[in-house]
């Protein structure tokens, strides 16, 4: 596995954990946790897509 795919795998794992945190916060009835989980998921997706575009422009993907 090359370095670019490893970086994208880390972003994917982080996104899955952020989405799981939303479900956990719903079960714990924590409104703050739900909002934080949604924001974390959005931030992770945005940075991952930016990184993917950057890696594609460099010819690594």
C-alpha atoms as one frame of an Amber mdcrd trajectory, in Angstrom:
protein
   0.000   0.000   0.000   1.499   3.310  -1.015   1.590   6.349   1.219  -1.351
   8.138  -0.426  -3.702   5.194   0.064  -2.572   4.873   3.686  -3.422   8.541
   4.309  -6.855   8.098   2.725  -7.448   4.991   4.862  -6.713   7.045   7.988
  -9.246   9.669   6.866 -11.823   6.934   6.222 -11.289   5.463   9.685 -11.619
   8.904  11.265 -14.874   9.509   9.379 -16.308   6.193  10.528 -15.393   6.954
  14.136 -16.951  10.423  13.879 -20.177   8.917  12.532 -20.170   6.336  15.335
 -19.810   9.144  17.846 -23.062  10.622  16.546 -24.876   7.362  17.229 -23.302
   7.061  20.655 -24.351  10.614  21.493 -27.922   9.891  20.403 -27.983   6.861
  22.694 -26.540   8.914  25.559 -29.021  11.730  24.831 -26.246  14.316  24.583
 -27.199  17.209  22.321 -23.703  18.696  22.551 -22.201  15.358  21.530 -24.526
  15.072  18.539 -23.608  18.545  17.306 -19.897  17.927  17.891 -20.103  14.621
  16.022 -21.826  16.211  13.047 -19.260  19.010  12.914 -16.381  16.526  13.235
 -17.792  14.435  10.405 -18.137  17.481   8.149 -14.604  18.683   8.908 -13.100
  15.248   8.309 -14.917  14.840   4.989 -13.885  18.311   3.812 -10.222  17.786
   4.652 -10.246  14.310   3.117 -11.673  15.568  -0.176  -9.129  18.404  -0.252
  -6.332  15.915   0.380  -7.645  13.597  -2.314  -7.677  16.436  -4.856  -4.133
  17.400  -3.846  -2.874  13.817  -4.148  -4.609  13.372  -7.508  -2.988  16.555
  -8.856   0.412  15.220  -7.760  -0.285  11.948  -9.570  -0.142   9.802  -6.443
  -3.662   8.368  -6.799
